[in-house]
């Protein structure tokens, strides 16, 4: 369908379970994701939640073809990207971007901010790169002189803003954010989440936000997908899921995770 930016059909992902490898022969397979089918509509902000080991980060990486699925189908803008080679994916990469959990490890410590944001732009053949870097920094609320700084000269929140700037500089249609506020204090979390809300509106982005923190997801997302042990056990509009959770595991998540009120510090 035209309004679906991502369509995931019967997606599974297996890895070799080396802890059970026999002396002779291949190791048995361990299923990480099991027969996942989801559709993400253009303009949606979708939260993917679940406990540790539920497969949510693995699902995100497979969606963007940083990993290849064992079976199933991935459509991006109605293009089947399931088994495309990296060379075939390269022209599409600028249209779907990822913001990583740990900005310090995802930013090259040897490069200044200028190179961190500008590198992907050069790779994708953009022109007027200095202007695009300046625009991206402005969109994430960083002064233009930050382009000369190294990652170690920035705070955690500033590094995450640089990671966001690197993603949006390419003017993607879709962004996947994987636990991007989990290492920040509550005040910095609120600022980054507010920034994402503004960018979704201003740039017309579709966003998938992976998190274990339901207070964050509730504030940011209009649809929520719940994973348990590699399976989608519930998906619904955010208000409905929080008000009327249908699955026992969803109710367990809601009762076990505190929901602090971020509205006092939300900008």
C-alpha beads as a LAMMPS data file, in Angstrom:
LAMMPS data file: protein, C-alpha beads

267 atoms
266 bonds

1 atom types
1 bond types

-500.0 500.0 xlo xhi
-500.0 500.0 ylo yhi
-500.0 500.0 zlo zhi

Masses

1 110.0

Atoms # bond

1 1 1 0.000 0.000 0.000
2 1 1 1.196 3.482 -0.830
3 1 1 0.835 4.851 2.714
4 1 1 3.090 2.131 4.150
5 1 1 6.732 3.147 4.225
6 1 1 7.831 -0.216 5.685
7 1 1 6.108 -3.568 5.254
8 1 1 7.546 -6.539 7.139
9 1 1 6.098 -9.959 6.279
10 1 1 6.771 -13.237 8.125
11 1 1 10.234 -12.091 9.217
12 1 1 12.447 -14.526 11.125
13 1 1 16.080 -14.396 12.195
14 1 1 18.186 -17.323 13.409
15 1 1 21.739 -17.503 14.724
16 1 1 23.963 -20.462 15.534
17 1 1 23.750 -21.415 19.209
18 1 1 27.432 -22.027 19.910
19 1 1 26.729 -22.898 23.554
20 1 1 25.083 -26.102 22.325
21 1 1 27.466 -26.950 19.473
22 1 1 28.277 -30.655 19.389
23 1 1 31.853 -31.889 19.058
24 1 1 31.072 -32.941 15.510
25 1 1 28.601 -31.166 13.275
26 1 1 26.950 -27.786 13.061
27 1 1 25.582 -25.855 16.002
28 1 1 21.795 -25.823 16.340
29 1 1 19.910 -22.690 15.398
30 1 1 18.609 -20.217 17.965
31 1 1 15.590 -18.252 16.766
32 1 1 15.845 -14.573 17.714
33 1 1 12.843 -13.281 15.740
34 1 1 9.807 -15.385 14.902
35 1 1 7.404 -14.736 12.031
36 1 1 7.057 -10.977 12.502
37 1 1 4.553 -9.076 10.368
38 1 1 4.167 -5.307 10.831
39 1 1 3.309 -2.304 8.669
40 1 1 4.599 1.198 9.375
41 1 1 2.643 4.012 7.816
42 1 1 4.245 7.137 6.454
43 1 1 4.319 9.873 9.096
44 1 1 3.837 7.526 12.043
45 1 1 5.959 7.568 15.192
46 1 1 6.096 3.932 16.256
47 1 1 7.490 2.631 19.513
48 1 1 8.956 -0.878 19.662
49 1 1 9.135 -2.062 23.274
50 1 1 10.043 -5.204 25.129
51 1 1 12.309 -6.544 27.793
52 1 1 15.994 -7.285 27.455
53 1 1 16.540 -9.999 24.845
54 1 1 13.118 -9.534 23.252
55 1 1 14.704 -8.901 19.840
56 1 1 13.711 -5.259 19.394
57 1 1 17.177 -3.960 18.441
58 1 1 17.731 -6.953 16.156
59 1 1 14.443 -6.177 14.417
60 1 1 15.529 -2.569 13.879
61 1 1 18.840 -3.585 12.355
62 1 1 17.182 -6.084 10.041
63 1 1 14.647 -3.484 8.885
64 1 1 17.528 -1.270 7.747
65 1 1 19.410 -4.279 6.348
66 1 1 22.324 -3.980 8.735
67 1 1 21.510 -7.664 9.239
68 1 1 19.945 -10.032 6.716
69 1 1 16.864 -11.992 7.792
70 1 1 16.764 -15.776 7.744
71 1 1 13.354 -15.685 6.092
72 1 1 10.559 -13.263 5.314
73 1 1 10.247 -10.069 3.321
74 1 1 11.111 -6.393 3.881
75 1 1 9.586 -3.719 1.662
76 1 1 10.695 -0.087 1.879
77 1 1 8.546 2.295 -0.170
78 1 1 7.264 -0.824 -1.981
79 1 1 10.825 -1.830 -2.934
80 1 1 11.844 -5.322 -1.838
81 1 1 15.141 -4.813 0.014
82 1 1 15.225 -8.225 1.697
83 1 1 18.239 -9.619 -0.140
84 1 1 19.724 -6.613 -1.912
85 1 1 23.523 -6.447 -1.947
86 1 1 25.268 -3.544 -0.253
87 1 1 25.963 -2.009 -3.664
88 1 1 22.258 -2.206 -4.501
89 1 1 21.313 -0.770 -1.109
90 1 1 23.704 2.184 -1.259
91 1 1 21.409 4.517 -3.262
92 1 1 18.586 3.782 -0.799
93 1 1 20.623 4.177 2.385
94 1 1 20.230 7.949 2.566
95 1 1 16.444 7.487 2.672
96 1 1 16.460 5.377 5.845
97 1 1 18.827 6.297 8.632
98 1 1 19.625 5.068 12.128
99 1 1 20.513 6.892 15.341
100 1 1 22.450 4.631 17.692
101 1 1 22.178 4.108 21.430
102 1 1 25.724 5.108 22.364
103 1 1 26.770 8.261 20.509
104 1 1 30.352 8.040 21.761
105 1 1 30.919 4.651 20.129
106 1 1 29.015 5.561 16.954
107 1 1 30.945 8.799 16.343
108 1 1 34.501 8.440 15.037
109 1 1 36.707 9.954 17.783
110 1 1 39.336 10.944 15.183
111 1 1 36.909 13.090 13.194
112 1 1 35.567 16.514 13.991
113 1 1 31.821 17.081 13.882
114 1 1 32.297 18.570 10.411
115 1 1 33.618 15.263 9.104
116 1 1 31.137 13.123 11.032
117 1 1 28.159 14.852 9.415
118 1 1 29.836 15.577 6.089
119 1 1 31.213 12.087 5.425
120 1 1 27.861 10.439 4.567
121 1 1 26.893 13.498 2.497
122 1 1 30.054 13.124 0.394
123 1 1 29.466 9.379 0.044
124 1 1 25.954 10.028 -1.281
125 1 1 27.171 12.697 -3.744
126 1 1 25.562 15.759 -2.155
127 1 1 26.687 19.242 -3.157
128 1 1 27.068 22.347 -0.933
129 1 1 28.091 20.107 1.951
130 1 1 29.183 22.929 4.283
131 1 1 25.747 24.517 3.971
132 1 1 24.047 21.201 4.692
133 1 1 26.219 20.648 7.771
134 1 1 25.359 24.105 9.060
135 1 1 21.636 23.520 8.443
136 1 1 21.732 20.145 10.223
137 1 1 23.470 21.631 13.268
138 1 1 20.914 24.422 13.384
139 1 1 18.040 21.929 13.218
140 1 1 19.371 20.049 16.262
141 1 1 20.087 23.219 18.218
142 1 1 23.884 23.299 18.055
143 1 1 25.929 26.400 17.089
144 1 1 27.745 26.216 13.759
145 1 1 31.147 26.480 15.483
146 1 1 30.554 23.003 16.944
147 1 1 31.592 21.615 13.570
148 1 1 35.234 22.022 14.582
149 1 1 34.874 20.013 17.815
150 1 1 35.759 16.375 18.457
151 1 1 33.262 13.988 20.129
152 1 1 35.198 13.947 23.418
153 1 1 34.722 17.708 23.656
154 1 1 30.930 17.320 23.771
155 1 1 28.494 16.308 26.491
156 1 1 26.391 13.161 26.123
157 1 1 23.374 15.148 25.010
158 1 1 25.443 17.154 22.519
159 1 1 26.936 13.963 21.064
160 1 1 23.463 12.545 20.596
161 1 1 22.435 15.751 18.817
162 1 1 25.394 15.279 16.468
163 1 1 24.208 11.725 15.787
164 1 1 20.763 13.077 14.966
165 1 1 22.277 15.805 12.774
166 1 1 24.253 13.190 10.833
167 1 1 21.035 11.283 10.145
168 1 1 18.808 14.215 9.155
169 1 1 21.488 15.912 7.019
170 1 1 20.769 13.260 4.378
171 1 1 17.082 14.277 4.338
172 1 1 15.803 10.726 4.887
173 1 1 12.191 9.605 4.743
174 1 1 12.595 7.302 7.731
175 1 1 14.680 7.249 10.921
176 1 1 15.134 4.421 13.394
177 1 1 16.270 5.501 16.869
178 1 1 17.574 2.660 19.039
179 1 1 17.482 3.397 22.803
180 1 1 18.974 6.824 22.085
181 1 1 18.106 8.428 25.433
182 1 1 18.813 5.485 27.737
183 1 1 22.266 6.815 28.721
184 1 1 21.134 10.389 29.377
185 1 1 19.840 12.064 32.517
186 1 1 16.119 12.820 32.677
187 1 1 16.532 16.476 31.686
188 1 1 18.645 15.608 28.620
189 1 1 16.210 12.830 27.719
190 1 1 13.317 15.272 27.669
191 1 1 15.245 17.735 25.502
192 1 1 16.223 15.066 22.951
193 1 1 12.681 13.689 22.799
194 1 1 11.260 17.165 22.302
195 1 1 13.791 17.699 19.516
196 1 1 12.677 14.476 17.815
197 1 1 9.041 15.542 18.017
198 1 1 9.889 18.844 16.354
199 1 1 11.958 17.184 13.617
200 1 1 9.217 14.676 12.811
201 1 1 6.829 17.573 12.245
202 1 1 9.250 19.935 10.516
203 1 1 10.869 17.406 8.185
204 1 1 7.908 15.094 7.637
205 1 1 9.764 12.079 9.016
206 1 1 8.536 8.629 9.844
207 1 1 10.178 7.455 13.073
208 1 1 10.575 4.107 14.799
209 1 1 11.717 4.511 18.391
210 1 1 13.097 1.435 20.169
211 1 1 13.002 1.619 23.954
212 1 1 12.467 -0.349 27.136
213 1 1 11.097 2.781 28.849
214 1 1 7.337 3.047 28.455
215 1 1 7.242 6.582 29.862
216 1 1 9.350 7.718 26.911
217 1 1 7.335 5.741 24.380
218 1 1 4.021 6.986 25.737
219 1 1 5.042 10.615 25.314
220 1 1 6.566 10.271 21.848
221 1 1 4.747 7.566 19.885
222 1 1 1.290 7.234 18.335
223 1 1 1.559 3.465 17.821
224 1 1 3.285 0.797 19.907
225 1 1 4.521 -2.680 19.026
226 1 1 5.302 -5.039 21.917
227 1 1 7.866 -7.829 21.477
228 1 1 8.329 -10.822 23.741
229 1 1 10.978 -13.449 23.049
230 1 1 11.199 -12.444 19.400
231 1 1 7.467 -12.369 18.690
232 1 1 5.026 -9.502 18.250
233 1 1 2.435 -10.115 20.949
234 1 1 0.523 -6.839 20.698
235 1 1 0.383 -3.742 18.507
236 1 1 -2.036 -0.868 18.843
237 1 1 -2.418 2.870 18.942
238 1 1 -0.585 4.233 21.981
239 1 1 -3.626 5.488 23.898
240 1 1 -5.505 2.241 23.402
241 1 1 -2.563 0.071 24.412
242 1 1 -1.950 2.011 27.617
243 1 1 -5.648 2.198 28.504
244 1 1 -6.661 -1.309 27.434
245 1 1 -3.644 -3.638 27.136
246 1 1 -4.833 -6.980 25.820
247 1 1 -1.849 -9.219 26.506
248 1 1 -0.680 -10.260 29.969
249 1 1 2.934 -9.447 29.099
250 1 1 1.972 -5.910 28.073
251 1 1 0.167 -5.468 31.388
252 1 1 3.258 -6.777 33.144
253 1 1 5.458 -4.227 31.377
254 1 1 3.070 -1.428 32.270
255 1 1 2.958 -2.379 35.933
256 1 1 6.684 -3.118 36.299
257 1 1 8.160 -0.018 34.667
258 1 1 7.700 3.309 36.477
259 1 1 6.157 6.076 34.421
260 1 1 7.723 9.345 35.626
261 1 1 6.057 12.591 34.650
262 1 1 8.362 14.351 32.172
263 1 1 5.969 17.185 31.452
264 1 1 7.594 19.539 33.947
265 1 1 10.882 19.523 32.058
266 1 1 9.603 18.919 28.530
267 1 1 10.591 21.659 26.170

Bonds

1 1 1 2
2 1 2 3
3 1 3 4
4 1 4 5
5 1 5 6
6 1 6 7
7 1 7 8
8 1 8 9
9 1 9 10
10 1 10 11
11 1 11 12
12 1 12 13
13 1 13 14
14 1 14 15
15 1 15 16
16 1 16 17
17 1 17 18
18 1 18 19
19 1 19 20
20 1 20 21
21 1 21 22
22 1 22 23
23 1 23 24
24 1 24 25
25 1 25 26
26 1 26 27
27 1 27 28
28 1 28 29
29 1 29 30
30 1 30 31
31 1 31 32
32 1 32 33
33 1 33 34
34 1 34 35
35 1 35 36
36 1 36 37
37 1 37 38
38 1 38 39
39 1 39 40
40 1 40 41
41 1 41 42
42 1 42 43
43 1 43 44
44 1 44 45
45 1 45 46
46 1 46 47
47 1 47 48
48 1 48 49
49 1 49 50
50 1 50 51
51 1 51 52
52 1 52 53
53 1 53 54
54 1 54 55
55 1 55 56
56 1 56 57
57 1 57 58
58 1 58 59
59 1 59 60
60 1 60 61
61 1 61 62
62 1 62 63
63 1 63 64
64 1 64 65
65 1 65 66
66 1 66 67
67 1 67 68
68 1 68 69
69 1 69 70
70 1 70 71
71 1 71 72
72 1 72 73
73 1 73 74
74 1 74 75
75 1 75 76
76 1 76 77
77 1 77 78
78 1 78 79
79 1 79 80
80 1 80 81
81 1 81 82
82 1 82 83
83 1 83 84
84 1 84 85
85 1 85 86
86 1 86 87
87 1 87 88
88 1 88 89
89 1 89 90
90 1 90 91
91 1 91 92
92 1 92 93
93 1 93 94
94 1 94 95
95 1 95 96
96 1 96 97
97 1 97 98
98 1 98 99
99 1 99 100
100 1 100 101
101 1 101 102
102 1 102 103
103 1 103 104
104 1 104 105
105 1 105 106
106 1 106 107
107 1 107 108
108 1 108 109
109 1 109 110
110 1 110 111
111 1 111 112
112 1 112 113
113 1 113 114
114 1 114 115
115 1 115 116
116 1 116 117
117 1 117 118
118 1 118 119
119 1 119 120
120 1 120 121
121 1 121 122
122 1 122 123
123 1 123 124
124 1 124 125
125 1 125 126
126 1 126 127
127 1 127 128
128 1 128 129
129 1 129 130
130 1 130 131
131 1 131 132
132 1 132 133
133 1 133 134
134 1 134 135
135 1 135 136
136 1 136 137
137 1 137 138
138 1 138 139
139 1 139 140
140 1 140 141
141 1 141 142
142 1 142 143
143 1 143 144
144 1 144 145
145 1 145 146
146 1 146 147
147 1 147 148
148 1 148 149
149 1 149 150
150 1 150 151
151 1 151 152
152 1 152 153
153 1 153 154
154 1 154 155
155 1 155 156
156 1 156 157
157 1 157 158
158 1 158 159
159 1 159 160
160 1 160 161
161 1 161 162
162 1 162 163
163 1 163 164
164 1 164 165
165 1 165 166
166 1 166 167
167 1 167 168
168 1 168 169
169 1 169 170
170 1 170 171
171 1 171 172
172 1 172 173
173 1 173 174
174 1 174 175
175 1 175 176
176 1 176 177
177 1 177 178
178 1 178 179
179 1 179 180
180 1 180 181
181 1 181 182
182 1 182 183
183 1 183 184
184 1 184 185
185 1 185 186
186 1 186 187
187 1 187 188
188 1 188 189
189 1 189 190
190 1 190 191
191 1 191 192
192 1 192 193
193 1 193 194
194 1 194 195
195 1 195 196
196 1 196 197
197 1 197 198
198 1 198 199
199 1 199 200
200 1 200 201
201 1 201 202
202 1 202 203
203 1 203 204
204 1 204 205
205 1 205 206
206 1 206 207
207 1 207 208
208 1 208 209
209 1 209 210
210 1 210 211
211 1 211 212
212 1 212 213
213 1 213 214
214 1 214 215
215 1 215 216
216 1 216 217
217 1 217 218
218 1 218 219
219 1 219 220
220 1 220 221
221 1 221 222
222 1 222 223
223 1 223 224
224 1 224 225
225 1 225 226
226 1 226 227
227 1 227 228
228 1 228 229
229 1 229 230
230 1 230 231
231 1 231 232
232 1 232 233
233 1 233 234
234 1 234 235
235 1 235 236
236 1 236 237
237 1 237 238
238 1 238 239
239 1 239 240
240 1 240 241
241 1 241 242
242 1 242 243
243 1 243 244
244 1 244 245
245 1 245 246
246 1 246 247
247 1 247 248
248 1 248 249
249 1 249 250
250 1 250 251
251 1 251 252
252 1 252 253
253 1 253 254
254 1 254 255
255 1 255 256
256 1 256 257
257 1 257 258
258 1 258 259
259 1 259 260
260 1 260 261
261 1 261 262
262 1 262 263
263 1 263 264
264 1 264 265
265 1 265 266
266 1 266 267
